[in-house]
């Protein structure tokens, strides 16, 4: 996933493109935080209206305790471990615990919630591998607290009155994290198992489905906890398998005496499975230098402290600490442009004004400076069968994931066509690599200018590429797997054009800027 804007192609914006751009202005953490905060305010309103009956003092005290203690304990532990605290993450954990534990003013209940808050914060540091926490913090805190007997998670967010805002909030989060498919798989499995159990007790199928979705924490669980990116395996097929396994563990009743099934136990089991199959832990990257690709694009190179496993087309997430972070937080994702066999890792980034806080961090790096990579993932990879022809469509700096395919030699023995859309000839990034690749390159420049000599075939000009134009450029598009990379607006428009031109299988990699 390449996180840079590409306005070069300037397609007509669609609703999907506008929505992707708007949502992409904020990090996943900020979106989740805002949605949970709105749900917390909504829950208090429901209590005022009599739809919930906890009591206003109980709810407010519970909310203050969860937020205050997770925030304070996280900052204290961050100071102890000499790392920068992640405020959004700590507040999210506090809000999750607010919805997991029953609001109460009983001293024993309050002690249990307080313990869960501290344990959740501690799990981010104690139950971590090379700087990456293994378990969902809120689930870990709730699970261990349940074992002590001080308090037990009730997941009270699973109440019909909450659905009016819970459903759109969950959908927004899943759209931002691109986990709709995984969430659907879990929801189908968990709902089916729960419904079958209820059918055995005499309920109708409709009532069973309603019970599963409105009175069990299926939606809250999948929207805010199961799909947390830091505790997921890197590939989509692994995530779908994980969703099925956790769905069964979530829904099937089981009891081991000292341990019975619960949402938090199912999630922790899934977290452990994900950790075992994923790229484990953070990697320190030492900055080795940069080079200008175009007047508005720069490539940054880093030497990792240990070899990094990735497939061409995947991305790496970097932690970019800066003194005045914007609404998108510190972590940003970048498409890897090098080959998995290279010692260095490289990223192509649009560095034109205005510069975000993250871009300023990158441009201020000096050789020898270090950053931290927190994860590798993505499914924007070529088909395993080299006999399957492909069409690669890149809007501007959206070329970056395709450069990794070129660098690794993955296109040499494959029938591949690369269509590159850019604003002008001087904005053609990786021109040398593309010229020497041996791949058929089609170039479409928005200003109608000519590409460099021997660079590729001119594919017309103008801002918009319609289905007829795409079909004329690639007449056999219906036989090719199509890969589209660019901004949400570009991807939405080009995906629609490819579909209407006859493409059957389309893979996309959109990004909203950073």
N, C-alpha and C positions, 0 to 999 in steps of 0.2 A: 504494500500500500504506500504509495508515494504521496507525501503530504505537502505538495506545493501547488499553487494556483496555476492554471493554464488558460488564460483568456484568449490565447492566440486564435483558436478556431472560431470563437464567438458564435456558437450555434444559437438558434432561437431557444430561449429558456423554456423548459417545461415545468410542470408542477413538481415532478419528482426532483428535477435539477435544482429548482429554487429551494425546495425543502431540504435537500441534502446540503446545499450551501449554507442555509440558515442554521441548521443543527450542527454542522461541522465547525461553526465558529466557536464552539465550546467543547471542552474535553468531555470524555465519558464520565469522569468523576464529577464535573460540575453539573452535567445533566442529571445524573443520579441524585446528587445532593439537592438540587432544586426540586426535583420530583418528590423526593422523600420529605422535604420540608413542607411542600404544599400538602402532601398527604397527612402530615402531622397536624398542620393547621386545620385541615378538613376534619380530622378525627375529633379535635376539640370542639369544632362547630357542631358536629353530630351529637356530641355529649350535651351541648347547650340546648339543642333541639329535642333531646330525649331519645335519639336513635341509638346512642350508646349510653351506658349507665354507670360508668366508672366513678364519676364525680370530678368536677373541675380541679379541686385541690390535688386529688390523687394524680390526675393526668399531668398537671403542670409540674408537680414535684418529681414525678417519674421522668418527664422530659428533661428537666433541668439536671437531674442526677445523671442520666445517660449521656447527655451532651457534655456536661461539665467534667465528669470523671474520665470519659474517654479522651477528651481534649487534653486535660491536665496530665493524665498518665502517659499519653503518647509523647507529649513534649518532654516529660521527665525522662522517659526511656530513651528518646532521641538524644538528649543531652548526655545520658549515661553512655550510650554507644557511639557518641560523637558523630552523629549523622543529622541531616536536616529533617525536621519533622514535616509530614505531609498533612496539612491542616484539613483539606477536603476529605481525605481518606478517614481521618479520625472522626470527623463529624458524621460521615456516612455510617461508620460503625456504630456511633452513638444512636443515630436514628433507627438503624436496623434493630438494635437491642430494645429501643423504645417499643417497636411493634412486635417483638418476640415475647417480652415478659409482661405479665398482667400488671397494670398500674395499681399500686397499693401503698398505703402508708404504714402498714405493719412492719415492725422493726426487722423481723426475720426476712420478710420479702425484700425490704430495702437492702439488707446486707447481701442477699443473694444477687440482686441486680448490680450492686457495687462490685462484688467479686467478678461477675461476668464482664463488666466494663474493663476492669484492670487486666483480667486474663486475656480478653480480646486484644487489648493493646500490646500486652507482653508477647502474645503469639506471633506478632509481626516480626519480632526480633529473636525470640527463643526458638520458635518452630519455623526456622528459615534456613535456606540453603544458599550460600553465597549471595546474601542480600535479597533474596526473593522468598516471600512467605509461601509456605506450602499449603496451609489451610486457610479457608475463609475465616477471618478473625472473629466475626460475630458468632458464627457457628461454633468455633472452637470454644469461645467464652461461655456460650449457652450450654454446650455439651458437658464441659467439665463442671460447671456450676450445678447442673442437674445431677451429676454423680455425687456431689457433696450433700444433696438433700436440702440445701438452703432455699432453693427456688427451682422452678422448672419452666422451660419455655412453653408458652401456650399458643404462640403465633396468632394472636387475637386480630391481626390485620385481616384474617380470613373471615370476614363477616359481610353479608350481603350489602349492608349500607355503605361499605367502603368501595364497592365495585364501580360506582359512577365515576370516580377519579382514578381508581386503581388500574382499571383496564386501559384507558388512554395513556396513563403514566408508564405502565409496563411496555406498551407498544412503542412509545417514544424512545424509551431506553433501549429496547431491542433493535429499533431502527438505527439508532446511533452506534450501537456496538456491532451491528450486522450479525446478530445472532437469532434472527427470526426463525430460520430453518431449524437450528438446534433447539430453540425453545418450543417449537411446534412438535418436534419429535418427543421431547420430554412430556409435554402436555398430553399428547395422544396416548403415550404409554401409561402414564400415571392415571389419567382419567379412565382409561379402559380397565385397568386393574381394579381401581376403586369401584367403578360401576359394576364390574362382575361380582365383587364381594358384596355389594349392596343388593344386587339381584338375588343372590343366594339367601338374603334375609327377607325377601319378599317385596322389595321396592321395584318400581317400574324403571325402565331404562332412562326415561326423561328425568325422573326424580334423582336417579343415581348420578347422572351427568351434572345436574344442578348442584347436588351436594358436593361433588368433587370440585367444581369450579367456584362455587359461591361460599362454601363452608369448610373447605380444606385449603391450606395455604399453597395450592398449586401455582397460582398466578404470581403471588408475591415471591415465592421461592424461586421460580424460573426467571422472573424479571430482574430481581435485585441481588441474587446470591449465586445460583448455579452458573450463570453466564458471566461472572466476573472474569475479565480477560486474563488477569495474572494467575489464576488457578486453573486454566484450561490447557489442554494439549494443543500443539500448534496447527494441526491439519483439520480440515472440516470433517473428513470421514471419522477421525478419532473423536471429534467433538460429538458427532451424531451417535457413535457407539456409546460414548460416555453418557449421553442423555438417556439412552435406552436403559443402561445399567442402573443409573441413579433413579430413573423413573420406577423401576421395579423395586429397588430398595426403599424408596419413598412410600410406595403404596401397599406393598405386601406386608401383612402383619407378621411380626416375628418377635420372639422373646427368648433371651439367653439367661434369664434369671436376674442377674445384676444389670443387664443391658437389654433394652427393648427398642423396637424400631421408633424412629423419630425423624423429622425432616433434617435436623442438624446432624444426626448420625449418618444418614444417607449422603448428605453433602460432603462430610469429612471423608467418607469412604471414596467418593468420587474424586475429591481433591487429591487423595493419595494415589489413585490410579493415574490421574493426569500428570502428576509429578514424575511417576515412573516412566512415562513414555515421552515426556517433553524435554526441551532444552533446559537443563537444570542450572538455575542460578544466573547471576549477573556476570558480565565480562568487562574487564577494564580495557578501555581503548586509548591508545597513545596517539595523539595527533601527529601526523608526519608531513602534512602539507596540503595545499589546495592548488587548483588550476582553474582558469577562466575558460568556460565552454562557449559562452556567448556574452554579449554585453550585459545580459541580465541573468546569467546562470553560472554557478560555480560548482565544481566537484571537490569534495572533501575526502581525504584519505586518512585511515587510522590503522594502526597495528594492534591487533588484539593480544591480550596477555596469554591467551590459550586459543587453540583452533576453534573456529565457530562453524557449527554444522548448519547449512542452509541449502535450499534448492533454488536454482535460478527462477526469478520472479517473486521470491519472498521478500519480506521486509524485516527491518530491525527497529526495535523501539529504543530510543536513547533518553536518558535522564539529563536534562539541560538546566541545571540550577541557575537562576538569575535573581538578582536582588528585587526586581519589581515585576513579578510574574503577571501575565495577563490572564484573561478568562479561560485560556486553554491549558493552564497548568505547566508543569515542567517536562512531562513526557511527550515526545513526538515520535512518529514513525516515519521511516525513510526506506524507499526501495533500495535494495542492494544492487549495485551496478557491476560489481566484479564477478569473477568466477569463484566457485567454491574451492578451487584448488589454489587460489592465490593466498599469499600470506597476509595481505592487507585487505581491509574492507573499505568500500567506497560508496559515496552517496552523491547524486546530482541534485542540486537545490536551486530554486529560483531565488535570486538575491537582489531583485530590483526593489526600489523604494515603492511604498513605505515598508520599512523593515519591522518585523515583529520582534518581541523580546528574544525568542529562540534563535532567530536568524542573527541577531546581534551577538549572541553568545558564540555561534559558529564562526562568524567573521572575525571575532576578537581572539580566536584561538591562536596560540603560537606553538611551533614545533616542540613536542615534549609534554604539552598540556594533556591532561587525562579527562575522559568522560566515562560514563558507565552505560553499557548496553544492558537492558533489563529483560528483553525477550526477542525471539525470532519466530516468525509465523507467516501465515498466508497461504492461499491456494491458487494464486495466479501462476500456475505452472503448466507446462505443455503436456499434451497427452503422452502417456508412456509409449504408445506405439508410434515409432518414427515414420510409419507409412501414412499416417493421417495428416492430410494437408491442413495448413493453418493460414489465417489472415490476421495480421497484427495491426491494429489501428491505434496510433498514438497522437494525442493532442498536445503539442508543445513539449514541455518537460515530462509529460506522461510517457516519454520514450524510455525513462529510466529502468523499469522492470524488464523491458525488452533488451536493453543493453547487456543485462546479466545473461540472457539467453545467448546473445552473440558472443560474449566473452568466454562462455563455457563451451562453445562449439555445438550447442544443442540444435542449431538450425542448419548446420552444414549438410547433413544427410536428409533433410526434410524439405518437402515442397512447401515453401513459405513465401508469403507476400507481405511486405511491410508498407502500410500507408501512413505517411507522416504529415500531419497538419501543423503548420506554424504560421506565425504572424508575418514573417518576412524571411528573406534568405539569411540574414545575419543572426536570426534566432534559431537556426538549425543546430541543436546541440548534438554532440557526438558525431559530427560530420565525418571525421576520418574513420571512425570505427564502422560507420554505416557504409562508407564507400568501399572499405576493404572486406566487408563481410561476405560478399558473394551472394547475398540475398537480394531478390528483386525488390527494389525500393521505389515507391510512388510518392511524389512530393506534391502537396497542395498548399500554396502560399496565399494567405488572405489578401495580401496587397497586390497579387497578380504578378509579382516579380519572378525572375528565373532563378532556379537553384544553382549552386556552384557547378562547374563543368564536371562531367562524369560522375555526378552524385547520384542521380536517379532519374526516373521518368517523370516528366511534368504531368501532373494530374489535374490541370486546370487551376483556377483561382477563385477567389470569392470567399465569403464568410461561411456559407452554409452548404453542407453536402447532403443532398436528398437521396432517397432510395434509388431513383433512376440513375443519378450520377454515380452512386456507388456500384450499382449493377453494371454500368458500362465500363467502369474501371476494373472490376473483378467479376467477369461474367460467370465464373464457376463458384461464386460465393456460397451457393447452396450446398456444395460438397465440402466446404471448409469449416473447421472450428474457428470461431471468431473471438479474438481477444481485444478488448477496448480499454484504454487507460487514459485518464485525464480528470478534469474537474467534474463535479456532479452534473453541471449543466451540459458539458461536452459529452460525458458518458451517456446521459439520458437521451440526448438527441442522436448520437451516433448509434447507440443500441437500437433505438427505434428505426433508424434508417436501415441498419443491417437486417433487422427482423423483417421489415417490409421489402427488402431486396431479396429475401429468400433464405437468409441464414437460419439454421436450425438450432445450433448450439452456440451460445454466446456467453463468454466469461467477461466480467467487468472488474476493474480496479479503480475506483473513484476516490478522490481526495478533495478536501475542502479548503486547503490552505492552512498556513500556520504562522 
